Every structure is written in structure tokens, then in C-alpha cells.
Amino acid sequence: MAAPVRTTYKPWIDESDCRLDDFRAQVLRDADLADYPLATDLRSNVLVYSAATVGAADRRTLQSELIRALADGPGVVIFEDAFSPGVVDRASEAFFAMHLNGRCEPFGNDLLGSSLQVREGIEHIAGLRECLGP
């Protein structure tokens, strides 16, 4: 019987593996989209994968690329369109029900004059556009 092949990657991480300086160094490296053929975009050095591409990809090829992206690449990936907005809304409502004892409350004037910027998805949060003001 052949000796088992060992990799440098551990299957689980623990607190000693989580060093902010190491993470910062990894995410500050410039990624090259050409090195990640299954990624559909690279935004602010974050690899973007579409749900359609992920769903159609060879499983092992995808796993290998994601492991490389997370371990040796930028360290962060985004999966676009993995969930429909309705699913996200229902999950958000469930979260608010558990943690705020009910449905999400209206914003009122709480956000007027704040520096909050919503770059994408503002239409999915009822009343948010009006609360942020002009």
C-alpha cells in the first residue's frame, strides 16, 4: 500500500491560524482574472463567480480553483445570483424576527445625514432609498 500523500493545507482552521496581518497581506495582493478561468469578474481584487458558471462547472475543477483562490489568491470570493432576492428577503425577515422580536421596523429619519452608501441592491430593501434622502 502506498504512503498517503500529505498536503500543506489543514482541513480545519483554528484561532492560531487567523492572523489579521496575514489576511491583510493576502487580500492586498493583486489577483489576475486570467488565473481563475471560472471567475466571471474581478472587482476590487475580489473574484466574482456567477451561480450559472458554478452550477455548470466540473466539480473538481471548481473546487480546485476555489481552494487556490482562497488559500493562495485574493482570499475572498463572491457568488452572484446564488439566491433569489425573495429567499434573501425571507431569511432577513427570519433573522429580524429572531433578534428584534418581529418584522424589520421602518427606518424613519434614523439614516438622514448619515454617510451610508448603498452601491447595489437598494431596491431590495423597502423604504431605504427614501430614508437616505437626496
C-alpha positions in Angstrom: 0.0 0.0 0.0 1.3 3.4 -0.9 2.1 6.0 1.7 -0.6 8.7 2.0 0.1 12.0 0.2 0.1 14.9 2.6 -0.8 18.5 1.6 0.2 21.7 3.3 -3.5 22.6 3.9 -5.2 21.6 7.1 -8.9 20.6 6.8 -9.9 22.9 9.7 -8.5 26.2 10.9 -8.3 27.3 14.5 -7.7 30.6 16.2 -3.9 30.4 15.8 -4.4 30.3 12.0 -6.4 33.6 12.0 -3.9 36.4 12.0 -5.1 39.8 10.7 -1.8 40.8 9.3 -1.6 37.6 7.2 -5.1 38.1 5.9 -4.4 41.7 5.1 -1.2 40.7 3.2 -3.2 38.1 1.2 -6.1 40.3 0.2 -3.8 43.2 -0.7 -2.1 41.1 -3.4 -3.3 41.8 -6.9 -5.2 38.9 -8.5 -5.2 38.3 -12.2 -8.6 37.2 -13.6 -6.8 35.1 -16.2 -5.5 32.8 -13.4 -9.1 31.9 -12.5 -10.9 30.8 -15.6 -14.2 30.0 -13.9 -14.5 33.5 -12.3 -16.7 35.9 -14.3 -15.2 39.1 -12.9 -12.6 40.7 -10.6 -13.9 43.6 -8.6 -11.6 45.5 -6.1 -9.4 42.4 -6.2 -12.3 40.1 -5.2 -13.1 37.2 -7.6 -16.7 37.0 -8.7 -18.4 33.7 -9.7 -21.8 33.6 -11.2 -24.2 30.9 -10.0 -24.7 29.8 -13.6 -21.0 29.2 -14.1 -20.6 27.5 -10.8 -23.6 25.2 -11.5 -22.3 24.2 -14.9 -18.6 23.7 -13.9 -16.8 20.4 -13.4 -17.0 19.9 -9.6 -13.3 19.0 -9.1 -12.1 21.8 -11.3 -14.3 24.3 -9.5 -13.2 23.0 -6.1 -9.5 23.3 -7.1 -9.9 26.8 -8.3 -11.8 27.9 -5.2 -9.2 26.4 -2.9 -6.5 28.1 -4.8 -8.4 31.4 -4.7 -9.0 31.2 -1.0 -5.6 29.8 0.1 -3.2 31.4 -2.3 -5.1 34.0 -4.2 -7.1 37.1 -3.0 -8.6 35.1 -0.1 -12.2 36.3 -0.8 -14.8 35.3 -3.5 -18.3 36.4 -4.3 -21.0 34.2 -5.6 -23.5 36.2 -7.6 -27.1 35.2 -8.0 -26.7 32.2 -5.7 -30.0 33.1 -4.1 -33.0 34.8 -5.4 -33.9 38.2 -3.8 -37.1 36.6 -2.3 -35.0 34.0 -0.5 -32.7 36.6 0.9 -35.7 38.7 2.0 -37.3 35.8 3.8 -34.0 34.9 5.5 -33.6 38.6 6.6 -37.1 38.7 8.0 -36.5 35.4 9.9 -33.3 36.9 11.3 -35.0 40.1 12.4 -37.9 38.1 13.9 -35.4 36.1 16.0 -33.2 39.1 17.0 -35.7 42.0 17.1 -38.8 40.2 18.1 -40.7 40.9 14.9 -40.5 42.2 11.4 -38.0 44.8 10.5 -39.0 48.2 11.7 -39.2 51.3 9.4 -36.1 53.4 9.3 -37.9 56.7 10.0 -35.3 59.5 9.9 -32.6 57.4 11.5 -30.4 57.4 8.4 -30.8 61.0 7.2 -27.5 62.8 7.0 -25.5 59.6 7.5 -22.6 58.7 5.3 -24.1 55.3 4.5 -23.8 54.4 0.8 -25.7 51.5 -0.8 -23.9 50.8 -4.1 -26.1 47.8 -5.1 -29.4 46.3 -4.1 -31.1 49.4 -2.6 -34.3 48.4 -4.4 -34.5 45.2 -2.4 -34.9 47.0 1.0 -38.3 48.6 1.2 -38.1 52.3 2.2 -34.3 52.5 2.3 -33.9 54.9 -0.7 -36.4 57.4 0.8 -34.7 57.2 4.2 -31.2 58.0 2.8 -32.5 61.3 1.3 -31.1 63.0 -1.7 
